[in-house]
Every structure is written in structure tokens, then in C-alpha cells.
């Protein structure tokens, strides 16, 4: 399916969704979005697109359905399709599909393919219309691996506890299941560049939890997440094995009047081992990533913001460009109406540790690059 056909289909689904809302067809809720992105970079090609010549190779869309079957039980799912340079393709993916039973405020259960509550935005990064940014900080939310990071096949328990008028509220969740690499995603493409082509993408057990405190100070939220991930896969050329590793996240958000401030710090030590024929290739990465961002609502339709995103591999020579990434971003968003919006942002990239692929940079990489990113979207 071409990008143009995809856009027409999703716009048609949007019309159906609006019609359903107009006629109030029971309690079924239909939502979705369609977006078109553009990247132009001064040197290197970014995210497998030919961005140094200007690229429109970024089209994405999704549709979600939710139905509250009773006061306590809700079922829903989201279908997603995307193309980003060499990543993605014509296949329709199931972002999430689950049943959700809420026993009481202190306890609820979800089962199926459920979103992973890791950090501030992992479980909401699939809804572009929520954000000012064309690209969330790539040190923590890599868009080329969004589908793998977003959800697991398993279950989640969640709840919240009010701590009194001066104590705020605790929100908590714990999850367990299995996650599988997106066959058309960035991690799988990197493995192909090592010579491993999997007929069945690597998968493994994942479990973790999230705890956040909605403080009594108005607009201030503080939280922490942890997650264990393992991966195994076998290809005709060899195999991948990654023993369980723990990833930790710490974050805070403060919303004050028309301003918003956010920050996160993640540590992700991983040690995958690749077996390629008779050769064993151990890889050791100790990822330290953080960002700080601020935004302001200038008018009802116009929003502006900035962030700095930082990544470094502590297990390598941090003076080399391939082992770090520093990204300064200035961004703006304009809402034309309640359905259509546009985004524009400038990136000042230093280092090549994230977002670059050998397949689209065969002549090597410059250590620094500037980039213009734009996105227009329709959401209903």
C-alpha cells in the first residue's frame, strides 16, 4: 500500500469516526491519526531516510477502537502502519489490544498486548497529536524502535492510592510478559547489517514496574521505573542472545499555568552476544541518557518549546563521536483547528551514537549535523 493510499484510508476512517460520534453509536469510541513527516539534514542521513537531500519518506497512521462493556470492563485495540525510510512497510501492526478490568481505584488488571509504563512517555508515544515535538528525545524514545518499546504480550496490574489532602497521590503498576522485535524496526535492521536475518524476530521475557507520586504541589509529578528485558533469536547465519538486564528510569514533570517542564534520566546496561557462523561477537553497552525540556503555550493555537537530549555509552571511548549523541532542539506547533496541526523543529546534532545507519551512510559519518524536521497531522 502506497503512502498516498494509506493517507486516504486513514482520512476515510477519520470521517467514519466523526460520523460515529455524531450518531452516538452506543459507547464505541473510534480515534486515530495520519501524519506526514519531512527531514532535511546538513550532512548525514538520519533514521534511514535520504535526509541530506530532503526526505518525505516518513508516513504514519493508526486507528484505535475502545468499548466500555460495563462500568468496570473495557476492551480496545490499535492498528498501526508506518514507513520511515528503510524502516516499516506495508504490514498493519497491532500496537496494543487488551481487556481492562478495574476492580477499584487501588487495583485494576489489563491483559493482552498491553503498553509498557516506562518513564514519562513510553506508553503514550504512539499518539503524535499529544506532543509539541516532531521527535521526542531520541536518547530515550527512539522512534526507529517505537513498536518494540511500546508494548508486551502479557499482563499489567495497576492502581492508585490517595495519600490525603497534604500527601498527594501514588500511582503504581507492575507488568510481566514477552516482547518481540519489530521485524521492520531499527534493531532488526542493525542485526541484518551484522549478517543475521531472522525468519522469526528475536523475543524474550520482560517484566518491570512504575511508581509515580502526584505531589501536593500543584502540577508536580515525580516517578521512577525499572524493567528487565531478555532476547533470544536464531537465524540461518547464527544467533542472538541477551541475558536479562535491568533498565532504570527517573523522571519529573511540572506544569505551571501555560508552561511545562520535564526531565528524565535512564540507565540501560545491555550485553548482547551475536554468534555469526563460528565467530562470537560480544557487545557491551552501558547507555546513560537524559533530557531536559521546557515548553510554553503562546496562544490557544501556538506552542513553542526547547529541549536538550544527551546519550553516552560509558563502556566505550566517550570522546569518539559514535559513542555519544547531543541534540539541542527548538520546536513550534500550530493547531489549525481541532483536527489538523503542523509541527516544525530544528535539531543541532553532535555525535553519531543514535539514529544513523550504515546502509544510508556508506561513505561514513560527519561528527556534527544540523537538521530541520517537520510534520503535519490529522487526528480525530
N, C-alpha and C positions, 0 to 999 in steps of 0.2 A: 504494500500500500504506500503510495507516494505521500510526501508531506502535505501536498495540497489537498489530496483526498482526505487525509486524516483531519485536517483543519475543518473541512466541510462537514465531515461526520460529527465531529465534536460540537460544532456550532449548531448542527441539527439536533443533537442530543440536548444542547442547552435550550433550544426552543421547546423541546418536549418537556424539559424540567420546568420551564417557566409556565407552560400550559398546565402541567400537573399542579403547580402551586395555585394557579388561577382557579382551577376547578376543584381544588382541595380534595384530591383523590385519597380518601381515608387518611392514614398517617404516614404513608410512604414519602420519604424525603429523597429527592434526587439533586445532587450537586455535581459540579465538575469544572474543568478549566481547559483551555487550549492556549498555548503560548508559542511565540516565535522569537528566537534569540539571534543576536549578531555579535561577533567578536572581531576586533581588529587589534593586532599586536605589532609592536615596532620591530621585533626580531624573531623570536622563537614561535613555533606553532604550539598552541595551548589546547589541552583537552582533546587531542587527536583531530582538531579542525585545522584547516589551512588558514589560520587566523592572521598570519603576516601578510596576507593579500586581502583580508576581509572575508569573513565567512558567515553564511546564513545556515550552516549545517547543524542547526540546533532547534528542533521542533519537538514539542511535548504536549501531551494531553492526558486527561484522566476523567473518569466519571465514577461517582460513588452513589450507593443506594443504602439507605438506613430505614429500618422499620421497627418501631416500638411495638412488640407483640403484646406487651402488658405493661403495668406500671413498673415492673422490675426487670423484664426481659427485653433486650434489644438485639437485633441481628443486622449485619451490614457487610458490605464489601466494596472494594475499589479496584477498578480496572485501569491499567496504565500502559501507555505506549510512548516511546521516545526514540529520537535519533540525534546523536551528538557526534558528528564526525564518524569515526570508525566504531563508536560505541552505540549500543542499542540495536534497533532493527524493526522489522515488521511484526514481530510477535507481540501479542497482547499479554501483559503480565498481570498477575493478581498481587497488588500491593499489600492488601490485607483483606481478610474475610473471617469474621468471628461472630460468636454469640457472646453476649454480655449480660450477666445476671447480677443485679445489685440487691444483696440481702438487706443492707442498711448502710448508713453513712460510713461506718467503720470497716465494712467488708464487702467487696464485690469480686466477681470472678469473670475472666474472659478466656475463651478457648478457641483455637483455630489457628489462622495465621494472624498473629497479633503484633502490634507495633511495640518496639523496644523503647522504654522510657529511660533514655541515657542522656544526661545533660539537659540543657535548656530546650533544644530544638530538634533532637533526633526524631521524636515521634510526631513532629509537625512539619518537617522539612519537605514533605510530599505535597504541600499546599502552597504554591508560589504566591498566591494572592494575599497571603498573610503578611508578607515581608516587604520592607522597603528595598531590600538588596536584590540585585540580579544574581549574585553569587554570595551565599553565606560564607563565613570564613573557612577557606579550604583547608586550613591546618587541622580543623576539627570535623567539618561537614563536607567531605569531598564529593562533589556532585557526580563524578565519574563512577562512584561506588555506592550511590544512594540506595539502590534497590537491595543490596546486600545488607547494608547497615540498618535499614528501616524496620524490618520485621523478622520474626521467627515463627516456626511451626511448633506450637505448644500451648502454654497457658500462662496467665498472669493473675495474681491476686493483688488487690489494691484497696485503698481506703483513705479516710482522713479522720483526724481527731481534733476537735476544738479544745484549746488549752485555756479557755477563759478569756474575759474581756481584755486582760493585760498580757496574755500569753500567746495570742495569735492562733495559728493552726498548723498541725503537722499533716503532710500528705505523704503517703508511702506506697510502694509497690515492690513486688518480687516476681520474677518470671523464670521459666525453665522451658527448654525445647531444643530444636535443631535449626540451624541456619545453613543455607546453601548459597554458594557464589552465584551471582547473576551470570549466566553463560555468555551474555553480550556486554558485561561490565568491564570496568577498568582492571580489576585484579586478574580476571581471566585473560584479558589481552596481554598483560605483563607476563603471565605464565606461558602464553603462546610464544612470546618473544624469547623465552628461555628454551623453547622447543617442546613444551608439554601441551598437547592438545587433548582435552578431556571430552569423551563422549557423554559422561555424566559428571557435571561440575562437582568439585570438592565440597564436602559438607562436614558438619561436626556439631557437637553439643555446645550449647550456650546457656548460661544462667547468670542472674545478677539481680540488682535491686536499686531503687532510687528512694531517697529521703529528702524532702524539702520542707522548709519552715517558712510559712507565710507569717512574717513577723508582725507585731502590733504596730510598728512604724508603717504608716500608710504607703503602699506601693513597693515595699521592700520584700524581696524573696531571696532566700539563701538555701542552697542544696548541695547534695553530693550523690554520685552514682558509682557503682562498681559492676564489672562484668567479666566473666570468664568465657573464653572462646577457644575452641579446638577445631582443627580442619584436617581432613584426610581425603585424598583422591588418587586414583590410579589411571594413568594414560598408557597408550601403547609404547610411548617413549620413556616412561618412568613413573615417578610418583611424587606426591606432596604429602608431607606430614608436619603438622604443627601441634605440639603438645599444648594442653590448656595453659592459657596465660591470663593474667588479670589486668584489666584496664580500669583506671580510676579517673573520676572527673569531679571537679569542684566548680561551683558557679554561683553567680549572684545577679539579680535584676532589680532595678529601682526605676519606677515610673513616677514622675513628678510633674503634675499639670500636663503640658504638651511635650515634655521632654522624657526621654527614656535612655537609661544607661545599662549596659550589660557587660559581663566579662566571664570567661571560663578558663580553666586550666585542666588539661588532660595529660596523663602519662600512660603510654601504651608500649610496654616491652614485649616484643614478639621474636620468636626464634624458629622460623620455618626451615625445614630441611628438604631440599629438592634432590631427587635421585634421577639422573639423566643417563640412561644406559648403565655403564659401570661407574660413572662418576657421581660422587656425593657432594652436594653443594650446600653447606650450612650458611644461613643468612641470619645475622643478628642486628636487630633494630631496637633502639630504645628511644621512642618518639616522645619528645616533650613539646607540647603545643599549647598556645594560649592566644586569646584575643581580648581586646577592649574596644567597645563600640558605644557610640552616642548618636541620637537622632532627635529631630525636633519637627513638630507639625506646624509649618509656617501658616497654612490656611487649611480649610476643610478638604481641599483637593491636593495640596502640595506639601510634600515632606522631604526633608534633606537629612543627611547623616554622614558619618565617617567611622571607619574602624581601622585598627591595625591588627594583622594576623601574623603569628610567629610560629615557625616549626623548626626543630633541630633534631638530628639523630645523634644522641650522646655517645653511641657506640662507634662512631666514625670520626674522622678528622673534620671538626666543625668549621674549619677555615675554608674547606672546599665547597664550591657552590652547589654541588649535587647533594650535599648533606644538610642544607638549610633552605628555608623559604621565608622571606619577609615581605609582606604585602600591605602597603598603605592604600586605602580606598576612600574615595569621595563619591557620594551617591545622591540621586534625587529620584523621586517618584511623583507622577501626576495621575490622578484619577479623573478620567474624562467624564464618567458617570458611575453608577453603582455596579456596572458590569465590565467596563473597559478601562484599562490602565496602561501606563507606559513607565519604564524604568531606564535610567542612564547612570553609568558609573565609570569612573577612571581608576585604574589599578597601576601602582608603581611597584613592580615586582623585582626583588633582589634575591638571587639564589634560584636553583633549579630543582629543588628537592621534591616538589609537588606539581602535579598537573601536566608534566611533559612526558612524551613517549618517543622512543627511538624510531618507530615506524613513520612518524610525521616530521622527524628532525634528523634525517640520515646524515647530515653534514655536521652534526654536533650542535651544541647549545651555547649561546651567549650568556654570561652570568646575570645580566640585567635586562629587563624588558618593560616597556610601558604598554598598557592595554586599555582599549575602550570596549565596554560591554553594554549592550542594550537589550531590552526585552519588552515586547508588547503582549498583553494577555487579555483574555476574556474569561470571566468566572461567573458562575451562577449558583 
